[in-house]
Amino acid sequence: MILLTPQLHTGLRAHAITRHVCEQRGERFDLVPLVKLFNPVGAATWLATELDEDGDTLFGLTDLGFGCPELGSFSLSEIASVRLPYGLGIERDIGFETPHALSVWGDWSRRAGSILWAETLLRRAAQNPDGDGADPEIPPG
């Protein structure tokens, strides 16, 4: 599977350029993740918001399945080279879309202990925007 389509590559590069411009102006820019990569036989998940000029270094939220998601950089070529059982590799979630900025993902993922659980909780919270009968599994802010 191609992990980054040309369209995603362009979007991730645009995010990196925009972030750089905002940093130079002293403005805050909270990006929305454009790509979700995952291990189909494990818990590792990556949400990418930016791609550096080198075409390999992604920035976003990383969760290797140990209960401590964190922001940082990761290598596209390293992720693409991972070989899993049954001839599988890391895959891209082709249906991934989110209205939530990376800071929201980071907050919810750290509170929940994983990107996958945060995704479920964010979906539940969106279905109940008033908070009536709030989901007891949603960690407090």
N, C-alpha and C positions, 0 to 999 in steps of 0.2 A: 504494500500500500504506500502511496505517496503521502508522506506526513504533512507536507505543505504544498498546496496548490499554488500556482502563480498568483491567483487572487489573494490568498491568505498571506503569501510572502509580501506582496505589495502593501496590504493592510497593516501587517506587523512592522514593516519598515516605516510607513507613514506615522504610526504611533511613536516609534522611536525618535523620529525627527521632530514631531510635535512636542514630545516630552522634553527634548533637548532645548527647543526654542522657549518653552515655558520656564524651564529651569534658569535659562539666561535672563529672562525677564523677572524672575522671582515669583512667578505664578505657580499655583498648584494645579496639577493636571492628573486626575484620577482616571485611569484607563479601564476600559471594559475588556475582559479577556476575549480574544478572537478564536482561540484554538484550545481544545481539550485533548490531551494525549493520555492514553491509559494502557495498563498492562492487562490483557484479557484473561490472564490466569492468576492475577494477584491484585494487590490493593494500590499499587503505585499509580499516581495521577498527577498530571502537570496541566496548569492553566497558563497559557502564554499570552502576553500583552504586547511584547515588542521583539523585534529582531535586529540585532546589531548589524553594522555595515559589513562585518566579515561574513554574513550570510549563515552563520552557524550558532552564534550565541543568542539564546532566547532569554527573556526575562519574564518572570511571573511567579506564580504560587506553585510550590512543589510539595507533594505529599508522597513519601516513599512507603507509607503504611505503618509507621512506627508511632503514630499518635501525636506528631508534632509538625504540622504543616508550616512551611516557612517561605518567605519571599526570597528570591535570589535568581541567579543566572544558571542556565544549564545548556548543555551542548546538544544541538539537534543531531549531529553526526553520531555522538555517543548513544543517544536514545535510539536512533535508527539502526545502530549496529547490534542492539540487544537481541539475542537469540533465546527463545523460550521453548519449553517442551512442545512437542507435536508440530514443530516447524513454524511456530507462531512468532510474531514480533510485536513491538509496541504499535498500537493503532491510534488513529485519530477518530474521535467521536464526530461522525459526519452530520449529526443532528444537533450538535451543541450550539445553542444561542443563549445569551443571557442579557438581561437589562441591568445587571448588577456590576458595579465597578470593582476593581481588584481589591480595594480596601474593604469592601463589604464581604467579598469572598474570604479574604484573609481573616477578618474578625470572626465570621461564622465558622470557618474551618478550624481555627484555633480553639474556639469555644466547644465545638462539636468533636474535635479530635481527628477529623479527616475531611477532605474535600468531598468525598462521596456522601458522607452523612450530612454535611452542610448543604449539599445540593438537594437532598430530600427535604431537609428542614426549610430551606428557602422556598421550595415549591409549596410546601404546606402553608407557610406564612403568607404567601401570595394568594392562596386560595381562601384565606381568612384575614383579609386586610384590617378588619375592625378590631381584631384581637378578642372577639367574643368567644368564650370557651377556648381560650388559648391552649395550644398544644403543650402538655406538660413536658414533652421531650425537647422542646426548644430551650436551649441554655439561655440563662439571663444575660443581658448585655453588660 
